[in-house]
Amino acid sequence: MYKNNNDLYLLIDFGSTFTKVLAVDLTKEEIAGRAQAPSTVQTNVLLGLQEALTKLKISGQPADENTLKNARKLACSSAAGGLCIVAVGLVPELTLEAARKAALGAGAKVVGSFAYELDPTGLAQIQKTACDIVLIVGGTDGGDKETILHNAKQMAGINLDVPYIVAGNRVVADQVAGILEASGKYVEKTENVLPELDKLNVEPARACIRDIFMKRIVHAKGIDKAQEYVGNILMPTPMATLKAAELIANGSGRVTGLGELMVVEVGGATTNIHSIASGETPSATVVYKGIPEPYAKRTVEGDLGIRYNAATILNIVGPEKLLRNIPGKTGITIKTLEAAVTNISQKVDFIPVSELDLLIDIGLARSAIEIAVERHAGTIKEAWGPGGIVKIQQGKDLTGLKIVIGTGGIFAFNPYAEKALEAALYSPSNPFSLKPQSPEYFIDRSYLLYGIGLLSSIEPEKALKIAKKYLNKFSLN
């Protein structure tokens, strides 16, 4: 079917619940086919991939063996729990928060945060945490030295065989790395995530995390079994989505982007929000509090996955509000809702088929999106200053954002998906949350954003053209 293997790309995502394959004809700049199957990380990742490839149709025809063999392949992964990081820092609102932003932007989940000097209780908690990397920060360049040195000495004494990244005060960074290396630990050193109080520097740490993911973590999670077939796993899936968001916002070469935007990514295990925006409020009456926000920001809500955490979402919002988040007058009772949510939580590979299932999924997604975007967006409050009332902003101001994109399985397969994105909008009921007020909406019906992120590493202009062609614009009115 495809004589030239440069024509066809297979873009593969080994997800936490499903393994997805997107076939793209790069010459025609179009999607040739897509398929998915339940992930099989606990046994052999190739089994889930093979099932997805068996289902794959390219240009409407079953994919033959030669076509699949000759196609070029790019892959990402969030399977086996994704990339999990513990961050150890100094002040929670400063260096530790900078470390969290670096980790999240690299496609990781932060599964533990520890501030100030580590004590035996903190060390015991770190040892019990199922993490893949420990990120050690602390002190601006030339600032506090003692805390990061103390923490390095404490970490050197624990039995935790994972890579350690040192991204703190450059004056003692070599000493910190040396202390850890002397205890037999694998250590990478990079630039300080917060070299000055008003200067965020997360990109070097993000690059270091991605490099370790590619060299070590993929092997540790067993995903390397697939590398003989797919080649290197290029990045964690959340990083692929963030790269796609940056490409779509900023453009590439001769292809213009859409401008500052937000991507709402609803998954079975997490709900992730990506914003590509400065987040600044153009007003002399606004005082900013906290460290600067990264232009490309990602947050992960591990308690808001609509499969693994369906029951948690119900507990957070309550059954009455969850019912209100289900579109239309459905006649669903609280008893029916609670039974359905319990079933979903127990069967994380659940696929909705009936009208009732589809509507309850939308209710869960709306609830997750509302909370996740509120956590991601900044806040503003009023306070008295010497000259009268001033407004204090913390985090990003996204009220003027003009583009919101929904991605994830629910946006690809649920016919009511548009209703879910309403929850990303600013609400007068929470006037201090700086959520978007009047954006345009797009839906990723083709489930392609992770693939766009993968393609952006080799053919950014073509990747952007494909994204702009397949993202579906719609109006909530």
Secondary structure, DSSP 8 states (H G I E B T S, - for coil): --SSTTTEEEEEEE-SSEEEEEEEETTTTEEEEEEEEE--TTT-HHHHHHHHHHH-EETTEE--HHHHHHSEEEEEE--TT-EEEEEE-S-TTTHHHHHHHHHHHTTEEEEEEE-SS--HHHHHHHHHS--SEEEE--S-TTS--HHHHHHHHHHHTS---S-EEE-S-TTTHHHHHHHHHHTT--EEE---S-SBTTB---HHHHHHHHHHIIIIIHHHTTGGGGHHHH--EEEEHHHHHHHHHHHHHH-BTTB----SEEEEEE-SS-EEEEEES------TTEEEESS---SEEEEEETT--TTTTHHHHHHHH-HHHHHHTS-S-----HHHHHHHHHHHHH-TT----SHHHHHHHHHHHHHHHHHHHHHHS-EEEEEEETTEEEEEEES---TT--EEEEESHHHHH-TTHHHHHGGGS--TTSTTB---SS-EEEE-TT--HHHHHHHTTT-HHHHHHHHHHH-EEE---
